[in-house]
Amino acid sequence: MNRRWFFAGAVMAGSMVNAASCSSVPSDATIGIDAPPDSVTEFGPVGDYLDHRCGTLDCHGSSTRNLQIWGCEGMRLASTDIPECSRALGGKATTPEEYEATYRSLVGLEPTVMSEVVSGHGQDPDLLTFVRKARGLEAHKGGVLITPGDPQDICITSWLAGQTNVSACTPNAISYPQFPVLDASTE
Amino acid sequence: MRALVAVLTASLLVACVDATHQEEVQALGGETPGVPRGPLHRPGQPCLICHGGLGPASHEFSVAGTVYAVRSQSAPATGAQVQIEDINGSVLTATTNAAGNFYVPVDTWQPTYPTQMQVSLGSLSQQMATHAGRNGSCAGCHTSPQGPTSPGAVYVALSASDLPEGGL
C-alpha cells in the first residue's frame, strides 16, 4: 500500500514539475539568429541579382536544390506565373512573396553561420558556403561567378553587413555574365 | 564458389546502375511510331538525358534541342541557325533539321558555362532572355506548355503573323 502511494506521489510530482517548466516558456517563443535585412527594399536588389545570376531554371531556379532562388527570370512561386519579367510577353516582376522565399532559403542554409557573419557585420563572408562557392573557393558546378570587390561581390557582402549597396546590385551586378559576341551584337 | 562470385558480380553491377538516370530515360517513353532513331527523332525532348554520356545513346552531345517556328505551336523551324556562345566568347552555330532538332557532338565543341543563345531564321531572331548555367538540353527547361518552371518551347516567331508570306 505504501509503495503504491509512493509511486502515485512521484508521478504527481513529476507532472507538476513538467507543467511548471512548460508554462514558463511563452507559446510564441522562437530561437532567434542574427539575420541580414529581409525587406524588399534591402533584400530585393540582392534577390534580383541572385535571380539573374544564379536562379536560371537549370541551376538554383529549381525546387530540387538546397539553395532555391525564385523570381521572374527563373522559377515562379504562383502556379499562374511564368519565367518572364516582361508584361508585354505575359510575365510579371518578381513578387514580394518570391523575394521572401529566396531569402528564407538562403538564410536557412546555414543559419548559425549566417548569424555569426551578420553579428560580425559581414567581416567574414567566406564562412558562408554560398559565398565560397560563388567565389570559387569551394567546388561549384556553376563555376567561379564572382571576384572579391566586383559589383556582384559588393552586392552580396554589403547586404551581409546590413547595408545593401543597391547600386552595386542593380544595374551593375545584373550586367553579369557578359558575353562578348552576342551581347555586343544586340547593343 | 562460382555461385558466390556470380552473386557478388551481379550485386556490383546493380550497385553501378544510376537509378535516377534510368528513371529519366524511362520517363521519356518509346519512339514515335514511324520515326526511326536518328536526327529526326524525339523533337522537344531533353536530348542529353540519353545523349549526355550516361547512355543509352551512343552519340554524345554537348548541346542539343528543338526549335519551333512559332511560340506555343508545334511546327518545327527548319534550317534555323542556333548560335551558342560560352562565357569565354567561344561561339558555335548549329542548324536545325526537318524536325527542328539541332545537336552539337562533344568532340566538335564543348562550352564553358554559362552560355547564351540566339536562334534566327531569315529576318526572324530571338535571343534567350537569360543564360544557361549548366544544362545542354534546351528541353531541360524549355518544356511545353509554359508554366512556373518553364518558359515554353524555343521559337523563332512570337506569332504566326510575324512569319514571312508563305511561311518558313
Interface residues (C-beta under 8 A of the other chain):
Chain A: H52 C54 T56 L57 D58 C59 G61 S62 S63 E73 G74 M75 R76 L77 A78 S79 T80 D81 I82 P83 E84 C85 G90 K141 G142 G143 P177 F179 P180 V181 L182 D183 T186
Chain B: Q83 E85 I87 G89 V91 T112 Y113 P114 Q116 M117 Q118 Q127 A129 T130 H131 A132 G133 R134 N135 G140 C141 Q146 G147 P148 T149 S150 P151 G152
